[in-house]
Amino acid sequence: MKHPLTNKNRQLKRRAAKQEEGLSLVISLMMGMVLIAGVTGLLIRQLTARKLAASESYQQMAETAALNGFNRILSELNDDNSNAYKGYLLTLNHNGGNIEIPGSEAWGWNANNRRDFPLRELCTDRSFLPKAVPAADSNTDPPPTDLTEGAVSQRNDERGNIKLQYRLRGYQTTATAGTDGFGEGTFQIEGLVVREDDNSEKNFLARTLLLRSLYVNSIVAGEGDWAVLSGPNLFLGNTEILNSNGTIGDGKVLLNVSSADNYNNPSNCMPSSLLADIHASASNDNLRGRIIPIFQKGLPTSILWDLGKTEDRQADSDNVRIWSFDDTKDHLKVQNISNEWECKDIACSRDSNQATASGRPDLLESNGNVIRLSTSELCQGTGNDCHLYVEHINLTKTKLLIETSADRPVVMHLEYPRTSTVDASETKNTGSINLDRGSQMCGVNAGESNCNGKPEELIILSTVQNPNDERSCLDVKPNTDPYVLAFEENSLPHATIHLIPGTVKTGNSRTTLNGLIWANRICADSGPFSLITDTSNGGSVVRNLNERWEWENKNFPGYGQTVTRGVRGTGLDTFRRW
């Protein structure tokens, strides 16, 4: 039988040593601390990740705000509402400049800076501005503009409403008045995510700066915006722009000016002031509201009338031919430098290397009352266009019929060709045209005697550059002054007139022309003058000129009141975090 104390002794033997007592508790506490640290680290990581995600989300919201802000600004600038036109801003720099260079600021979008930032079209209404531009009397960064309205928050974090804002930080362009509104514009748009409180402008959650580049393009958008009367010296009196049925016709009057000073004061852009600037009657309601002072624009170049430039020559000559037409007695008494009698015929021509002209009686019809320049005679019947040179036309009772066609329009030059070896002074001719009321000059179809009514097929041109002539209309006479086109009543019924140097002068009686006039001086104040700007088929002179002379293929944007648009991007969007 076992001793009763045996089991008790065994139990005593299994009991841990005294120095090992409490070790389990320590291990348990350490494990607890490790678990707590791990959980805390995980929690911190999760909170950090959440914060980073929130920050990235806010940044994306800021980028969205910048993009939306840019789209809003561009939409306002490209708005086709003519009563609130803002496209002119695309031609003006608007930025704070270089902070290290005082005075480099360029706040051209503010209307109070019109003197320092003149537009090409000086009387443009500059009161219309996008919402993201400050008041006209401020030259500072614009205030933020809200994208979101009301009390609805963009994110519910129970800490106050969150809203999106944008503002224009700067705009820089190469599409200035000097480049006719063509170039590149670069926007800087700031996008903001702010918490709405008393100091929301500084308490932003994220912000970004968007850089966006656009092509800037300026064109004459509509047929009614084209200049049908233009020049630096306009004396228009009671001139009217009409349709053939007597109603008000389409077209603008462009007054070319060399200084913007007169129009820095908006009062000088009032209709009454503009009528005075073109020497029109104060009661001329037809021209009221269609006068455009244009700064340092000038007249279009002669390249518009080039479809190959086939020059008129005789069949057996390599020299350009020069014409003169005169049915007055004075013409028969003119002597040249050799004291030989000049050509005594109504129609005369000579080669550009000769001083003496020869008569062309073979061109006369109807007992000498009609001169016909046939298709086969001019330019030997070849070419896509025909350029003939005229040194003198003075007709009182004779009709000059010039055969033209859609396939070969005629350009009549009032200057000598470059190949001429004879100076104009040697021939005593002025390069002018005088058409009395009993005469007529017009384009006709082949073999016909009635005018074809196509001003796009008969162009009267002078291109020699000369200083701006500011003499009065009374002092200019076609028999003594060069590059003068004088006509009266229906003597020039259909033509396009483009005299870079020269004067267009109408008569004392009612005079009518179907076409347009671009000239250094237009003297139409002696009597009533009507410019017809539509065609017999209901079209317009401008449209027919555009199609006939292929102006779109020449990248000609038009000549008149322009509209400027930002058309497409030139590069990728760039975002900068602040």
PyMOL commands that set and color helices and strands:
alter all, ss='L'
color gray80, all
select helices_A, chain A and resi 6-14+18-20+23-77+82-84+87-91+111-113+177-179+223-225+261-263+266-269+271-277+302-305+330-333+361-363+378-381+424-427+455-457+473-475+541-548+552-554
alter helices_A, ss='H'
color red, helices_A
select strands_A, chain A and resi 94-95+106-107+145-146+162-173+183-195+204-219+227-231+233-235+240-242+252-257+291-295+321-326+347-351+358-359+364-365+370-373+386-395+399-403+410-413+432-435+440-444+458-462+484-487+494-506+511-523+529-532+563-569+574-577
alter strands_A, ss='S'
color yellow, strands_A
deselect
rebuild
show_as cartoon
